[in-house]
Amino acid sequence: MATFKFELVSPERMLASANVAMVVVPGAEGDFGVLPGHAPLMSTIRPGIIEVYATEGSSPSARYEIEGGFAEVTPEGLTILAEAVTAI
């Protein structure tokens, strides 16, 4: 099973750092899913829910309510810089 590095960072601290199978992000232009090998991109994030999937075909292993921020996908993985986050 392929995975990639996911990091969720708030102004105060790192909230999550894990190897995951998929993350669904509430982008400014609409929700987008990030999988291993995703093309590099940067996007602003609108308020919404981030869903993290630890394994393929599973239910979300973690969910976070985010107030906004930025997402960056690189060959190394996905980093989300959040304005404010609450684990749900």
C-alpha positions as CSV (number, residue, x, y, z in Angstrom):
1,M,0.0,0.0,0.0
2,A,1.4,3.4,-1.0
3,T,1.4,6.2,1.5
4,F,2.8,9.8,1.7
5,K,3.8,12.1,4.5
6,F,1.0,14.4,5.9
7,E,1.6,17.2,8.3
8,L,-1.0,19.6,9.9
9,V,0.5,22.7,11.5
10,S,-1.1,25.5,13.4
11,P,0.5,28.7,14.5
12,E,1.0,27.2,18.0
13,R,2.3,23.7,17.2
14,M,2.3,20.6,14.9
15,L,-1.0,18.9,15.3
16,A,-0.5,15.8,13.1
17,S,2.4,14.1,11.3
18,A,1.9,10.7,9.8
19,N,2.2,8.5,6.7
20,V,-1.3,8.2,5.2
21,A,-3.1,6.8,2.1
22,M,-5.3,9.8,1.3
23,V,-6.4,13.3,2.6
24,V,-9.5,15.2,1.5
25,V,-9.0,19.0,1.8
26,P,-11.6,21.7,1.6
27,G,-9.8,23.9,-1.1
28,A,-10.9,27.4,-2.0
29,E,-12.1,26.1,-5.4
30,G,-13.7,22.9,-4.0
31,D,-12.7,19.8,-2.1
32,F,-9.7,17.9,-3.4
33,G,-8.2,14.5,-2.5
34,V,-4.5,14.0,-2.2
35,L,-3.1,10.5,-2.9
36,P,0.5,9.2,-3.2
37,G,2.2,10.7,-6.3
38,H,-0.2,13.7,-6.5
39,A,1.0,16.5,-8.8
40,P,2.6,19.5,-6.9
41,L,0.2,22.3,-6.0
42,M,-0.6,25.1,-3.6
43,S,-4.1,26.0,-2.6
44,T,-5.8,28.2,-0.1
45,I,-8.2,26.4,2.2
46,R,-11.8,27.5,3.0
47,P,-13.4,26.7,6.4
48,G,-14.4,23.0,6.4
49,I,-13.4,19.5,7.4
50,I,-10.1,17.7,6.6
51,E,-10.5,13.9,6.4
52,V,-7.4,11.8,6.8
53,Y,-7.4,8.1,5.7
54,A,-4.7,6.0,7.2
55,T,-5.3,3.1,4.8
56,E,-7.0,2.6,1.4
57,G,-10.7,1.8,1.4
58,S,-11.1,2.7,5.1
59,S,-13.2,5.2,7.0
60,P,-11.5,8.4,7.9
61,S,-9.0,7.7,10.7
62,A,-9.0,11.4,11.7
63,R,-11.1,14.5,11.0
64,Y,-10.2,18.1,11.7
65,E,-12.4,21.2,11.5
66,I,-10.3,24.0,9.9
67,E,-11.0,27.7,9.8
68,G,-8.8,28.4,6.8
69,G,-5.2,28.2,5.7
70,F,-2.9,26.9,3.0
71,A,-2.1,23.4,1.5
72,E,1.1,22.5,-0.3
73,V,1.6,19.3,-2.1
74,T,5.2,18.4,-3.0
75,P,6.9,15.2,-4.0
76,E,7.6,14.7,-0.3
77,G,3.9,14.9,0.8
78,L,1.2,17.3,2.0
79,T,1.6,20.1,4.4
80,I,-1.4,22.1,5.7
81,L,-0.7,25.4,7.5
82,A,-3.9,26.1,9.4
83,E,-5.2,29.3,10.9
84,A,-7.2,27.4,13.5
85,V,-8.0,23.7,13.9
86,T,-10.2,21.5,16.1
87,A,-9.9,17.7,16.1
88,I,-13.4,16.2,15.7
